[in-house]
Amino acid sequence: MTEKHYSDMTEHELRTEIANLREKARKAEQLGIINEFAVYQRKMVMVESYLIDPSTIEPGEIYRIEGDEGMYFQVDYLKGRFAWGHRLGGKLAEEALPISMLKSVKTGK
C-alpha cells in the first residue's frame, strides 16, 4: 500500500490524519516515549500546514511563533509549506518554519 502525500489529501483526510497523529502522540506521552511523542507532534504541525492557504502568509510580515511564546518571525519568502526568514531579536540565521506555526500579530486574525 502506498501512502498518499499530504498535498494529495482532501481537507477531511488531513483532519483525520491529524486526529490519528494526536492519538499516537497521546499514547507515546503516556508511555513516556518522549522522542516518539516529539516526532508525532512535528508531523501534526506539518499536516496542519496543508490546511493553510500559503497566500495568507506575506513576505516581509512578522508573525508570532506558535509554541514559542514571545518569539517573532519575519518571513522573507515561501517555498512550499515552509516560510523562510529569521527570528527577531536573535541571531539573524535564516531558518524555515512550517506555515502552520505562524500566527498573525494583527488583531482579529
C-alpha positions in Angstrom: 0.0 0.0 0.0 1.5 3.3 -1.0 0.8 6.2 1.3 -0.8 9.3 0.0 1.1 12.6 0.1 -0.3 15.3 2.3 -0.6 17.5 -0.8 -2.9 15.0 -2.4 -5.2 14.6 0.6 -8.6 16.3 1.0 -9.3 18.5 4.0 -11.2 15.7 5.6 -8.3 13.3 5.1 -5.9 15.8 6.6 -8.0 16.3 9.6 -8.3 12.6 10.1 -4.5 12.2 9.8 -4.1 15.0 12.5 -6.5 13.1 14.8 -4.6 9.8 14.3 -1.3 11.5 15.0 -2.7 13.3 18.1 -3.8 9.9 19.4 -0.4 8.3 18.7 1.3 11.2 20.4 -1.0 10.9 23.4 -0.2 7.2 23.8 3.6 7.8 23.4 3.4 10.5 26.0 1.5 8.2 28.4 4.2 5.5 27.9 6.9 8.1 28.5 8.4 7.7 25.0 9.3 11.3 24.6 11.2 11.1 21.3 8.3 9.3 19.7 5.9 11.9 21.1 8.0 14.7 19.6 8.0 13.1 16.2 4.2 12.9 16.2 4.0 16.5 17.3 6.2 17.6 14.4 4.2 15.5 11.9 1.0 17.2 13.2 2.5 20.6 12.6 3.4 19.6 9.0 -0.1 18.2 8.2 -1.7 21.3 9.7 0.4 23.4 7.2 -1.6 21.7 4.4 -4.8 23.2 5.8 -3.4 26.7 5.4 -3.5 28.7 2.2 0.1 29.8 1.7 -1.1 33.1 0.1 -2.2 34.2 3.6 1.5 34.3 4.7 3.0 37.5 3.4 6.8 38.0 2.8 8.0 41.0 4.8 5.4 40.5 7.6 6.2 39.5 11.2 4.3 36.6 12.8 4.2 35.1 16.3 5.6 31.6 16.5 3.1 29.1 17.8 4.5 27.1 20.7 7.4 29.5 21.2 5.9 32.3 23.4 7.3 35.7 22.9 9.2 34.8 19.8 8.5 36.5 16.5 9.5 35.5 12.9 9.9 37.7 9.9 9.1 36.0 6.6 11.5 36.6 3.7 9.9 34.1 1.3 7.8 31.0 1.0 8.8 27.7 -0.5 6.1 25.0 -0.5 4.6 24.8 3.0 7.6 26.5 4.7 8.2 30.1 5.4 11.9 31.1 5.2 13.1 34.0 7.3 14.6 34.8 10.7 13.6 35.1 14.3 13.6 38.7 15.6 15.9 39.6 18.5 18.2 36.6 17.9 20.9 35.7 15.6 19.9 36.6 12.0 20.3 33.0 10.9 17.9 32.0 8.2 15.6 29.2 9.0 12.4 27.6 7.7 9.3 27.1 9.7 6.1 25.2 8.7 3.5 27.8 7.9 1.1 26.4 10.5 3.5 27.6 13.2 3.0 31.3 12.2 0.2 33.3 13.8 -0.7 36.8 12.7 0.2 39.6 15.1 -2.5 41.7 13.6 -5.6 41.8 15.8 -8.6 39.8 14.6 -6.6 37.0 12.9 
